[in-house]
Amino acid sequence: MEITRDNLLSSLEKINTAIDECTNKKFEYITGNKYLTGWAIICNVSTIKELTEILTYLLNQKSNTSEAEKILGISIESEVPTICGYTVDEWITDIKTRKLHLDNIEHIKNLMVAKSILENHLSEDDKFALDMQKVNELITD
């Protein structure tokens, strides 16, 4: 989207809509508020680095289980190994969800910066038009 003086208000409206959509996104975690022993509650992890470390741990656990089965000449496929009550794949799904959630938070921050920049360039006529739009919304609801 190319932003010019002529489409400043519509661009601001698009950014506000995008902010609303991102803010209202719901992220469902299979593991909920379950603590992954030694790590954290996935929905509370705040950095990609920590998510990567947790994912590495989980992948190692998955690989180690397969290797142990090979060494012992057994297969426990019928009983899916769990960690803290959830399968490794469920934990991995939640890590992917958290990554999307963190990306969404970052996107909202970027949109807010863009909104602020656009608002700094509003003319008095633009501000008046926005105020009248808000008044119209208030009296028509």
VOGU-3710 file (C-alpha; in Angstrom, 3 decimals, decimal comma):
1> meitrdnlls> 0,000/0,000/0,000  1,485/3,286/-1,094  0,582/6,071/1,279  0,157/9,560/-0,072  -1,398/12,766/1,272  -4,557/11,910/-0,690  -5,033/8,500/0,944  -3,705/9,330/4,401  -7,072/8,965/6,140  -7,954/5,713/4,383
11> slekintaid> -4,480/4,357/5,182  -4,961/5,271/8,827  -8,320/3,500/8,781  -6,714/0,381/7,278  -4,030/0,402/9,963  -6,663/0,797/12,698  -8,599/-2,136/11,229  -5,433/-4,246/11,112  -4,658/-3,348/14,746  -8,182/-4,382/15,771
21> ectnkkfeyi> -7,919/-7,678/13,875  -4,539/-8,509/15,405  -5,666/-7,503/18,880  -8,751/-9,708/18,642  -6,914/-12,819/17,417  -7,295/-15,762/19,750  -4,484/-18,199/20,340  -5,504/-21,571/21,763  -2,936/-23,583/23,688  -3,450/-27,331/24,076
31> tgnkyltgwa> -1,342/-27,383/27,216  -3,093/-24,342/28,671  -1,287/-23,196/31,806  0,552/-26,469/32,296  4,171/-26,003/33,303  6,738/-27,893/31,218  9,086/-29,148/33,915  12,402/-27,366/33,769  11,185/-24,736/31,342  8,027/-22,671/31,537
41> iicnvstike> 4,387/-22,360/30,707  4,460/-22,148/26,907  1,821/-19,415/26,656  4,015/-17,216/28,892  7,299/-17,612/27,003  8,333/-14,173/25,796  11,276/-14,756/23,471  11,921/-16,708/20,297  15,269/-17,773/21,771  13,563/-19,509/24,691
51> lteiltylln> 11,011/-21,120/22,360  13,881/-22,466/20,278  15,592/-23,881/23,365  12,375/-25,581/24,495  11,745/-26,974/21,027  15,292/-28,330/20,919  14,703/-30,041/24,277  11,421/-31,569/23,076  12,914/-32,793/19,813  15,773/-34,362/21,776
61> qksntseaek> 13,268/-36,096/24,058  11,398/-37,425/21,026  14,613/-38,593/19,381  15,923/-40,124/22,611  12,731/-42,147/23,052  13,060/-43,530/19,514  16,737/-44,324/20,090  15,976/-46,066/23,407  13,327/-48,212/21,676  15,864/-49,217/19,031
71> ilgisiesev> 18,527/-50,086/21,580  16,099/-52,160/23,641  14,504/-53,720/20,578  11,020/-52,647/21,647  8,268/-50,461/20,351  5,968/-48,479/22,584  4,115/-46,805/19,741  0,783/-47,831/21,240  1,650/-45,756/24,300  2,665/-42,326/23,126
81> pticgytvde> 5,244/-40,983/25,574  4,158/-37,867/27,385  5,878/-35,047/29,187  3,903/-33,471/32,016  0,732/-35,095/30,715  0,993/-34,022/27,068  2,648/-35,607/24,056  5,760/-34,060/22,578  3,720/-33,240/19,474  1,170/-31,339/21,587
91> witdiktrkl> 3,961/-29,329/23,198  5,431/-28,637/19,747  2,034/-27,488/18,474  1,839/-25,045/21,380  5,341/-23,780/20,648  4,265/-23,060/17,073  1,154/-21,316/18,399  3,264/-19,210/20,759  5,574/-18,254/17,874  2,536/-17,048/15,917
101> hldniehikn> 1,346/-15,197/19,022  4,722/-13,479/19,489  4,801/-12,576/15,781  1,331/-11,079/16,178  2,464/-8,991/19,169  5,409/-7,684/17,145  3,115/-6,897/14,211  0,819/-4,892/16,509  3,825/-2,899/17,760  4,836/-2,112/14,169
111> lmvaksilen> 1,291/-1,096/13,268  1,140/1,198/16,301  4,367/2,909/15,216  2,971/3,320/11,689  -0,264/4,732/13,127  1,657/7,234/15,233  3,661/8,382/12,216  0,516/8,812/10,142  -1,232/10,715/12,939  1,725/13,113/13,099
121> hlseddkfal> 1,050/14,037/9,475  -2,673/14,684/9,763  -3,726/18,121/8,643  -6,302/20,131/10,569  -8,872/19,112/7,929  -7,941/15,441/8,438  -8,341/15,772/12,203  -11,684/17,497/11,726  -12,879/14,732/9,379  -11,877/12,049/11,897
131> dmqkvnelit> -13,613/13,883/14,731  -16,798/14,254/12,695  -16,657/10,564/11,789  -16,470/9,723/15,520  -19,376/12,060/16,275  -21,410/10,450/13,532  -20,669/6,982/14,941  -21,737/8,125/18,423  -25,083/9,519/17,321  -26,001/6,711/14,909
141> d> -25,374/3,815/17,294
//
